[in-house]
């Protein structure tokens, strides 16, 4: 389960790494502790051009049918095993996939009842990578505006990280 990640690559490096071309890359700075409910750059296909674009979205997917945004607190991750059938993610999985740029993700190993040791997991090369993600457009009736949100798709831990988190 991914609850925090690191994104220190600048917008030029992310655009080059994910082959995003064009003038409309939004401004964003590095974040060494990306938290849920923050706005982060996400790579998706532009529906009009079919080209990749970077868009700022809030972490914590709010399904289009949700009446209130608070569901986004519990939808930061979508389990790969149930993403196609879970009501919160099913429609986004079918139509709105994306990549979430990251340089590392954070996991905490439980040492004892009161102590956890954080670990940052990154590529040896130091290059950025992308989490599989889903995105959604939710209309906030109170504000009269749309909110773009995303979720990171997770799966069972592999042998590299299973000793940290199952």
N, C-alpha and C positions, 0 to 999 in steps of 0.2 A: 504494500500500500504506500503510495507516495503522498506525504503530507507537507513536504518542503523540498525545494530544489534550488539550485544555483544557476544563475544566468549572468555571467560576466562579459560575454562576448558583446561587442558593440553592434549597432544596426548594420554597418557595412559588412562585418564578418558574417553575421547571420544571413543577410541578403545574398552574399556570395556563396555561402555554404549550401543554402537551400535553393539556389538558382532562382532568386526573385529579382526580376528586372523591371525597371520603370521608376518614375519619379516620386511615387507616393508611399515611400517607406516612412511610417510615423516615427517621431522622435521618442526615444526611450533610453534610459541609462541602465547601468549594470545593477544587479541585485544579488547579494550574497546569501540571502535568506528569503526566497520567494514564498509567500504565505497565501493560503486560500483567501479569497475575496479581494485580492489585489488585481489590478489590470496588468496584463502581460502580453507580449507580442505572440501572435499565433500565425502560422502559415496555412493558408487555405487556397482553394481555387476560386478565382473570380467568376461569378455566375454568368457574366456577360461576355468576357473575353476567353475564359478557360485557362488563363495564365495564373501562375502563383502570385499571391500577394501577402503582405504582412499586415495584420489588423490587430489592434489592441482589443482584448476581451477580458472579462472578469472571470477569475478561476472559481468555479462552482456552478455547474450547468443548471440553468433554470429551464425546464421543459416549456415549450410554447403554450401548453394548456394550463400551466400553474396559475393559481389565483394570486399568490404572494411570492416574493422573491426569497423568503427564508429557506425554501427547499434547497437552495444553492449551497447552504452550509454543509449539507450531508451528501452532496453529489460532486465532490471534488474528484473522486475516482469512480470509474466504471469497470467492473470486473469483466474481463474478456469472456469468461465462461457464461455470463448471463446478459451481456450487453445487447444481444439481438432480441431478447425476450422481455427484459425489464422495461416497464412502462416509462420510466424516466429517461431512458436512453434509446429505446427501440427506433424511434423516428429519426433521431440524429444519426444513429448507426447506419441506417439505410441511405440517408441523403446528405449528411453534413459531417464529413470526416476532415481532420486537420492534423498538423504536426505542431508540437509545442517545443520550441527551441530550449535547450538546456545545456549546461556545461557539466553538471553533476546533480545527483539527487542525494538526499540525506536520509539515513536510517539510524535508528537508535538501538543499541544492543542493551538489553536489560542485564545489569550487573547484579543487583539485589533488589529488594522491595522498594528502596528509595532512590536508587542510582541507575542512570542510563548513560551510556557512552555514545556520543554522536560519531558517525562515520560519513564521509562524503565519497560517493562512488562516481568516478569519472573515467573517461577513456584514457589509456596510457598516452595516446598521441596528443592529448590536450584539446582535441577538436571538439566543437559543439556537436550535439546529436539531437534527435527529435523524439519525443514521446509520441506514441499514437494518441490521438485525441478525437473528441467529438465536440461540435459546437452547436449552439442554438441561438435563435433570435427570440427574445421574450419582449412582449409589449407591456410596458408599465403604464397602465391606464391613468393612474394618479398623476404621473409626470407627463403623460402624453408623448412618451418617447420609447424607442426600442433600446434594449440592452443586449449586447452580444456576450455570451458566456461560454465557457468550455469546461470539459472534464478530461482527465488523463485516464487512458485505458491501462489497467493493471492485470497482472496474471500471477500465478504461483512463482515464488522465488526460485531462482536457479542455484546451482551449486556454489556460485561465487558469493551470493549474499544470504543464503538460507540460514547460516549461523547467526546472522544479525536480525533477521525478520522472516517469518514464515510466509 
